[in-house]
Amino acid sequence: MTVPTITLNDGNQIPQLGFGVYLVEPDQAERIVSDALEIGYRHIDTAKLYENEDGVGRAVAKSGIPREDIWITTKLWNDDQGKDKAPAAFERSLDKLGLDYVDLYLIHWPKPGQGTFVETWQVFEEIKASGRAKSIGVSNFQPHHLEELFRHSETVPSINQIELHPRLIQQENRDFARRHGIAIESWGPLGQGKYPLLDLPEITSAAEAHGVTPAQVVIRWHLQHGLIVFPKTNSAERAKTNFDVFGFELTDAEMAAIDGLDDGTRGGPDPDTF
């Protein structure tokens, strides 16, 4: 099965469907990522915060898959922002992953109160210029945070990774990103269990109509909106099911019904105050 790719504003192509490892225990990461790679995933999303970069790296090394065929994302944590800390933090992530480069490096949160995300972005530009990160981007940035970056840099982030699911469709942020050529990645795409998303009639009726699971419906909803999505699971069986989402297509009416679930509810922190 070939996963579609999205061409980023720097010309790099990212697999639209990936595998996330948030809250995957460090001692389980190698096994779980190995299973995902065997299923067919070629896009793995990790972060320093997750404390499982080394397990991800071991799985990649043992997979036998050419490095250039796997997209690896990691992220800079808040405590490491700033021109004095970010370079060393990036080197530590590379060392843990056992890689010469990552495909995507993200500022994990804007942390506007720190006032360091602009100078951190300038470090990211240097990392990209060195070839050790093929693409650079941000996570959890609001439009006004991005506008602040634009005032100090001509490098537009390739990606903004934001909380996005049917109760929080982030239309304003998505519209802003589209105008500026920034791809959107959805984190918490299945709602993180914070509300009974998979039991809602708008989801279950579509699942019944297509003979698929409610989770497959939600993943398909993300994909049809042109979003990049990487659901997380500890189960190889669910990982396989989550990957099998290219044999059906939601109707316009089904898409609209799911869009209508939006009420602005966040499961995670507010980027302006976190």
Contacts in CASP RR format, 6 or more apart in sequence:
PFRMAT RR
TARGET T0000
AUTHOR 0000-0000-0000
METHOD contacts of the structure
MODEL  1
MTVPTITLNDGNQIPQLGFGVYLVEPDQAERIVSDALEIGYRHIDTAKLY
ENEDGVGRAVAKSGIPREDIWITTKLWNDDQGKDKAPAAFERSLDKLGLD
YVDLYLIHWPKPGQGTFVETWQVFEEIKASGRAKSIGVSNFQPHHLEELF
RHSETVPSINQIELHPRLIQQENRDFARRHGIAIESWGPLGQGKYPLLDL
PEITSAAEAHGVTPAQVVIRWHLQHGLIVFPKTNSAERAKTNFDVFGFEL
TDAEMAAIDGLDDGTRGGPDPDTF
1 40 0 8 1.000
1 243 0 8 1.000
1 244 0 8 1.000
1 246 0 8 1.000
3 15 0 8 1.000
3 16 0 8 1.000
3 17 0 8 1.000
3 18 0 8 1.000
3 41 0 8 1.000
3 42 0 8 1.000
3 43 0 8 1.000
3 246 0 8 1.000
4 15 0 8 1.000
4 16 0 8 1.000
4 17 0 8 1.000
4 223 0 8 1.000
5 13 0 8 1.000
5 14 0 8 1.000
5 15 0 8 1.000
5 16 0 8 1.000
6 13 0 8 1.000
6 14 0 8 1.000
6 16 0 8 1.000
6 183 0 8 1.000
6 226 0 8 1.000
6 228 0 8 1.000
7 13 0 8 1.000
8 14 0 8 1.000
8 135 0 8 1.000
8 158 0 8 1.000
8 159 0 8 1.000
8 183 0 8 1.000
9 156 0 8 1.000
9 158 0 8 1.000
9 181 0 8 1.000
9 182 0 8 1.000
9 183 0 8 1.000
10 134 0 8 1.000
10 135 0 8 1.000
10 158 0 8 1.000
12 103 0 8 1.000
12 134 0 8 1.000
12 135 0 8 1.000
12 158 0 8 1.000
14 43 0 8 1.000
14 71 0 8 1.000
14 103 0 8 1.000
14 104 0 8 1.000
14 135 0 8 1.000
14 159 0 8 1.000
14 183 0 8 1.000
14 228 0 8 1.000
15 41 0 8 1.000
15 42 0 8 1.000
15 43 0 8 1.000
15 71 0 8 1.000
16 223 0 8 1.000
16 226 0 8 1.000
16 227 0 8 1.000
16 228 0 8 1.000
16 229 0 8 1.000
17 41 0 8 1.000
17 43 0 8 1.000
17 219 0 8 1.000
17 223 0 8 1.000
17 228 0 8 1.000
17 229 0 8 1.000
17 230 0 8 1.000
17 243 0 8 1.000
17 245 0 8 1.000
18 41 0 8 1.000
18 42 0 8 1.000
18 43 0 8 1.000
18 44 0 8 1.000
18 45 0 8 1.000
18 71 0 8 1.000
18 228 0 8 1.000
18 229 0 8 1.000
18 230 0 8 1.000
18 231 0 8 1.000
19 33 0 8 1.000
19 36 0 8 1.000
19 41 0 8 1.000
19 43 0 8 1.000
19 44 0 8 1.000
19 45 0 8 1.000
19 230 0 8 1.000
19 231 0 8 1.000
19 232 0 8 1.000
19 239 0 8 1.000
20 44 0 8 1.000
20 45 0 8 1.000
20 46 0 8 1.000
20 230 0 8 1.000
20 231 0 8 1.000
20 232 0 8 1.000
21 29 0 8 1.000
21 32 0 8 1.000
21 33 0 8 1.000
21 44 0 8 1.000
21 45 0 8 1.000
21 46 0 8 1.000
21 50 0 8 1.000
21 52 0 8 1.000
21 56 0 8 1.000
21 232 0 8 1.000
22 45 0 8 1.000
22 47 0 8 1.000
22 50 0 8 1.000
22 187 0 8 1.000
22 232 0 8 1.000
23 50 0 8 1.000
23 232 0 8 1.000
24 32 0 8 1.000
24 50 0 8 1.000
24 52 0 8 1.000
24 232 0 8 1.000
24 234 0 8 1.000
25 52 0 8 1.000
26 51 0 8 1.000
26 52 0 8 1.000
26 54 0 8 1.000
26 55 0 8 1.000
28 234 0 8 1.000
29 52 0 8 1.000
29 54 0 8 1.000
29 55 0 8 1.000
29 56 0 8 1.000
29 59 0 8 1.000
30 55 0 8 1.000
30 56 0 8 1.000
30 57 0 8 1.000
30 58 0 8 1.000
30 59 0 8 1.000
30 62 0 8 1.000
31 59 0 8 1.000
32 59 0 8 1.000
32 234 0 8 1.000
32 236 0 8 1.000
32 239 0 8 1.000
33 44 0 8 1.000
33 55 0 8 1.000
33 56 0 8 1.000
33 57 0 8 1.000
33 59 0 8 1.000
33 60 0 8 1.000
34 59 0 8 1.000
34 62 0 8 1.000
34 63 0 8 1.000
35 236 0 8 1.000
35 239 0 8 1.000
36 44 0 8 1.000
36 239 0 8 1.000
37 44 0 8 1.000
37 59 0 8 1.000
37 60 0 8 1.000
37 63 0 8 1.000
37 65 0 8 1.000
37 70 0 8 1.000
38 63 0 8 1.000
39 236 0 8 1.000
39 239 0 8 1.000
39 240 0 8 1.000
39 243 0 8 1.000
40 243 0 8 1.000
41 239 0 8 1.000
41 243 0 8 1.000
42 65 0 8 1.000
42 69 0 8 1.000
42 70 0 8 1.000
42 71 0 8 1.000
43 70 0 8 1.000
43 71 0 8 1.000
43 73 0 8 1.000
43 230 0 8 1.000
44 56 0 8 1.000
44 60 0 8 1.000
44 70 0 8 1.000
44 71 0 8 1.000
44 72 0 8 1.000
44 73 0 8 1.000
44 230 0 8 1.000
45 73 0 8 1.000
45 185 0 8 1.000
45 230 0 8 1.000
46 52 0 8 1.000
46 53 0 8 1.000
46 56 0 8 1.000
46 72 0 8 1.000
46 73 0 8 1.000
46 74 0 8 1.000
46 75 0 8 1.000
46 97 0 8 1.000
47 53 0 8 1.000
47 74 0 8 1.000
47 75 0 8 1.000
47 77 0 8 1.000
47 106 0 8 1.000
47 108 0 8 1.000
48 74 0 8 1.000
48 75 0 8 1.000
48 76 0 8 1.000
48 77 0 8 1.000
48 80 0 8 1.000
48 89 0 8 1.000
48 92 0 8 1.000
48 93 0 8 1.000
48 108 0 8 1.000
49 75 0 8 1.000
49 77 0 8 1.000
49 108 0 8 1.000
53 74 0 8 1.000
53 93 0 8 1.000
53 96 0 8 1.000
53 97 0 8 1.000
54 96 0 8 1.000
54 97 0 8 1.000
54 98 0 8 1.000
56 72 0 8 1.000
56 97 0 8 1.000
57 72 0 8 1.000
57 96 0 8 1.000
57 97 0 8 1.000
57 98 0 8 1.000
57 99 0 8 1.000
60 67 0 8 1.000
60 70 0 8 1.000
60 72 0 8 1.000
60 97 0 8 1.000
60 99 0 8 1.000
61 98 0 8 1.000
63 70 0 8 1.000
67 99 0 8 1.000
71 103 0 8 1.000
71 104 0 8 1.000
72 97 0 8 1.000
72 99 0 8 1.000
72 102 0 8 1.000
72 103 0 8 1.000
72 104 0 8 1.000
73 102 0 8 1.000
73 103 0 8 1.000
73 104 0 8 1.000
73 105 0 8 1.000
73 106 0 8 1.000
74 93 0 8 1.000
74 97 0 8 1.000
74 102 0 8 1.000
74 104 0 8 1.000
74 105 0 8 1.000
74 106 0 8 1.000
75 105 0 8 1.000
75 106 0 8 1.000
75 107 0 8 1.000
75 108 0 8 1.000
75 139 0 8 1.000
76 86 0 8 1.000
76 89 0 8 1.000
76 90 0 8 1.000
76 93 0 8 1.000
76 105 0 8 1.000
76 106 0 8 1.000
76 107 0 8 1.000
76 108 0 8 1.000
76 120 0 8 1.000
77 89 0 8 1.000
77 108 0 8 1.000
78 108 0 8 1.000
78 109 0 8 1.000
78 111 0 8 1.000
78 114 0 8 1.000
79 85 0 8 1.000
80 86 0 8 1.000
80 88 0 8 1.000
80 89 0 8 1.000
81 107 0 8 1.000
81 111 0 8 1.000
81 114 0 8 1.000
81 116 0 8 1.000
81 117 0 8 1.000
81 120 0 8 1.000
82 116 0 8 1.000
82 119 0 8 1.000
82 120 0 8 1.000
82 123 0 8 1.000
83 119 0 8 1.000
83 120 0 8 1.000
83 122 0 8 1.000
83 123 0 8 1.000
86 120 0 8 1.000
86 123 0 8 1.000
86 124 0 8 1.000
87 123 0 8 1.000
87 126 0 8 1.000
87 127 0 8 1.000
90 105 0 8 1.000
90 123 0 8 1.000
90 127 0 8 1.000
90 132 0 8 1.000
90 133 0 8 1.000
93 102 0 8 1.000
93 105 0 8 1.000
94 100 0 8 1.000
94 101 0 8 1.000
94 102 0 8 1.000
94 132 0 8 1.000
100 132 0 8 1.000
101 131 0 8 1.000
101 132 0 8 1.000
101 133 0 8 1.000
101 134 0 8 1.000
102 132 0 8 1.000
102 133 0 8 1.000
102 134 0 8 1.000
103 133 0 8 1.000
103 134 0 8 1.000
103 135 0 8 1.000
104 133 0 8 1.000
104 134 0 8 1.000
104 135 0 8 1.000
104 136 0 8 1.000
104 137 0 8 1.000
104 158 0 8 1.000
104 159 0 8 1.000
105 124 0 8 1.000
105 127 0 8 1.000
105 128 0 8 1.000
105 133 0 8 1.000
105 135 0 8 1.000
105 136 0 8 1.000
105 137 0 8 1.000
106 136 0 8 1.000
106 137 0 8 1.000
106 138 0 8 1.000
106 139 0 8 1.000
106 159 0 8 1.000
106 161 0 8 1.000
107 117 0 8 1.000
107 120 0 8 1.000
107 121 0 8 1.000
107 124 0 8 1.000
107 137 0 8 1.000
107 138 0 8 1.000
107 139 0 8 1.000
107 141 0 8 1.000
108 139 0 8 1.000
108 140 0 8 1.000
109 139 0 8 1.000
109 140 0 8 1.000
109 271 0 8 1.000
109 274 0 8 1.000
110 117 0 8 1.000
110 138 0 8 1.000
110 140 0 8 1.000
110 141 0 8 1.000
110 142 0 8 1.000
110 145 0 8 1.000
110 271 0 8 1.000
111 117 0 8 1.000
111 274 0 8 1.000
112 145 0 8 1.000
112 272 0 8 1.000
117 138 0 8 1.000
117 145 0 8 1.000
117 148 0 8 1.000
117 149 0 8 1.000
118 148 0 8 1.000
118 149 0 8 1.000
118 152 0 8 1.000
118 153 0 8 1.000
121 136 0 8 1.000
121 138 0 8 1.000
121 149 0 8 1.000
121 152 0 8 1.000
121 153 0 8 1.000
121 155 0 8 1.000
122 152 0 8 1.000
122 153 0 8 1.000
124 133 0 8 1.000
124 136 0 8 1.000
124 137 0 8 1.000
125 136 0 8 1.000
125 153 0 8 1.000
125 155 0 8 1.000
127 133 0 8 1.000
127 136 0 8 1.000
128 134 0 8 1.000
128 135 0 8 1.000
128 136 0 8 1.000
128 155 0 8 1.000
135 158 0 8 1.000
135 159 0 8 1.000
136 155 0 8 1.000
136 157 0 8 1.000
136 158 0 8 1.000
137 157 0 8 1.000
137 158 0 8 1.000
137 159 0 8 1.000
137 160 0 8 1.000
138 145 0 8 1.000
138 146 0 8 1.000
138 149 0 8 1.000
138 157 0 8 1.000
138 159 0 8 1.000
138 160 0 8 1.000
138 161 0 8 1.000
139 160 0 8 1.000
139 161 0 8 1.000
139 162 0 8 1.000
139 185 0 8 1.000
139 187 0 8 1.000
140 161 0 8 1.000
140 162 0 8 1.000
140 163 0 8 1.000
140 271 0 8 1.000
140 274 0 8 1.000
141 149 0 8 1.000
141 157 0 8 1.000
141 160 0 8 1.000
141 162 0 8 1.000
141 271 0 8 1.000
142 173 0 8 1.000
142 271 0 8 1.000
142 272 0 8 1.000
143 172 0 8 1.000
143 173 0 8 1.000
143 176 0 8 1.000
145 271 0 8 1.000
146 157 0 8 1.000
146 160 0 8 1.000
146 176 0 8 1.000
146 180 0 8 1.000
146 182 0 8 1.000
149 157 0 8 1.000
150 156 0 8 1.000
150 180 0 8 1.000
156 180 0 8 1.000
156 181 0 8 1.000
156 182 0 8 1.000
157 182 0 8 1.000
158 182 0 8 1.000
158 183 0 8 1.000
159 182 0 8 1.000
159 183 0 8 1.000
159 184 0 8 1.000
159 185 0 8 1.000
159 228 0 8 1.000
160 173 0 8 1.000
160 177 0 8 1.000
160 182 0 8 1.000
160 183 0 8 1.000
160 184 0 8 1.000
160 185 0 8 1.000
161 184 0 8 1.000
161 185 0 8 1.000
161 186 0 8 1.000
161 187 0 8 1.000
162 170 0 8 1.000
162 173 0 8 1.000
162 184 0 8 1.000
162 185 0 8 1.000
162 186 0 8 1.000
162 187 0 8 1.000
163 170 0 8 1.000
163 186 0 8 1.000
163 187 0 8 1.000
163 188 0 8 1.000
163 266 0 8 1.000
163 267 0 8 1.000
163 268 0 8 1.000
164 170 0 8 1.000
164 184 0 8 1.000
164 186 0 8 1.000
164 187 0 8 1.000
164 188 0 8 1.000
164 189 0 8 1.000
164 222 0 8 1.000
164 227 0 8 1.000
165 186 0 8 1.000
165 188 0 8 1.000
165 189 0 8 1.000
165 190 0 8 1.000
165 191 0 8 1.000
165 192 0 8 1.000
165 197 0 8 1.000
165 218 0 8 1.000
166 197 0 8 1.000
166 200 0 8 1.000
166 202 0 8 1.000
166 203 0 8 1.000
166 218 0 8 1.000
166 221 0 8 1.000
166 258 0 8 1.000
166 259 0 8 1.000
166 260 0 8 1.000
166 261 0 8 1.000
166 262 0 8 1.000
167 191 0 8 1.000
167 195 0 8 1.000
167 197 0 8 1.000
167 261 0 8 1.000
167 262 0 8 1.000
167 263 0 8 1.000
167 264 0 8 1.000
167 265 0 8 1.000
168 262 0 8 1.000
168 264 0 8 1.000
168 265 0 8 1.000
168 266 0 8 1.000
168 267 0 8 1.000
169 259 0 8 1.000
169 262 0 8 1.000
169 264 0 8 1.000
170 184 0 8 1.000
171 262 0 8 1.000
173 184 0 8 1.000
174 184 0 8 1.000
176 182 0 8 1.000
177 183 0 8 1.000
177 184 0 8 1.000
183 228 0 8 1.000
184 226 0 8 1.000
184 227 0 8 1.000
184 228 0 8 1.000
185 227 0 8 1.000
185 228 0 8 1.000
185 229 0 8 1.000
185 230 0 8 1.000
186 222 0 8 1.000
186 227 0 8 1.000
186 228 0 8 1.000
186 229 0 8 1.000
187 230 0 8 1.000
188 231 0 8 1.000
188 232 0 8 1.000
189 218 0 8 1.000
189 219 0 8 1.000
189 222 0 8 1.000
189 229 0 8 1.000
189 230 0 8 1.000
189 231 0 8 1.000
190 197 0 8 1.000
190 198 0 8 1.000
190 215 0 8 1.000
190 218 0 8 1.000
190 219 0 8 1.000
190 231 0 8 1.000
191 197 0 8 1.000
191 267 0 8 1.000
192 267 0 8 1.000
192 268 0 8 1.000
194 267 0 8 1.000
194 268 0 8 1.000
195 265 0 8 1.000
197 203 0 8 1.000
197 214 0 8 1.000
197 218 0 8 1.000
198 204 0 8 1.000
198 213 0 8 1.000
198 214 0 8 1.000
198 215 0 8 1.000
198 218 0 8 1.000
199 214 0 8 1.000
200 261 0 8 1.000
202 254 0 8 1.000
202 257 0 8 1.000
202 258 0 8 1.000
202 260 0 8 1.000
202 261 0 8 1.000
203 214 0 8 1.000
203 217 0 8 1.000
203 218 0 8 1.000
203 258 0 8 1.000
204 214 0 8 1.000
205 254 0 8 1.000
206 217 0 8 1.000
206 250 0 8 1.000
206 254 0 8 1.000
206 257 0 8 1.000
206 258 0 8 1.000
207 213 0 8 1.000
207 214 0 8 1.000
207 216 0 8 1.000
207 217 0 8 1.000
209 254 0 8 1.000
210 217 0 8 1.000
210 248 0 8 1.000
210 250 0 8 1.000
211 248 0 8 1.000
212 220 0 8 1.000
212 245 0 8 1.000
212 248 0 8 1.000
213 241 0 8 1.000
215 231 0 8 1.000
215 238 0 8 1.000
215 241 0 8 1.000
215 242 0 8 1.000
216 241 0 8 1.000
216 242 0 8 1.000
216 244 0 8 1.000
216 245 0 8 1.000
216 248 0 8 1.000
217 250 0 8 1.000
217 254 0 8 1.000
217 258 0 8 1.000
218 258 0 8 1.000
219 229 0 8 1.000
219 231 0 8 1.000
219 242 0 8 1.000
219 245 0 8 1.000
220 245 0 8 1.000
220 248 0 8 1.000
220 249 0 8 1.000
220 250 0 8 1.000
221 250 0 8 1.000
221 255 0 8 1.000
221 258 0 8 1.000
222 229 0 8 1.000
223 229 0 8 1.000
223 245 0 8 1.000
224 249 0 8 1.000
224 250 0 8 1.000
224 255 0 8 1.000
225 255 0 8 1.000
231 242 0 8 1.000
233 239 0 8 1.000
233 242 0 8 1.000
250 258 0 8 1.000
END
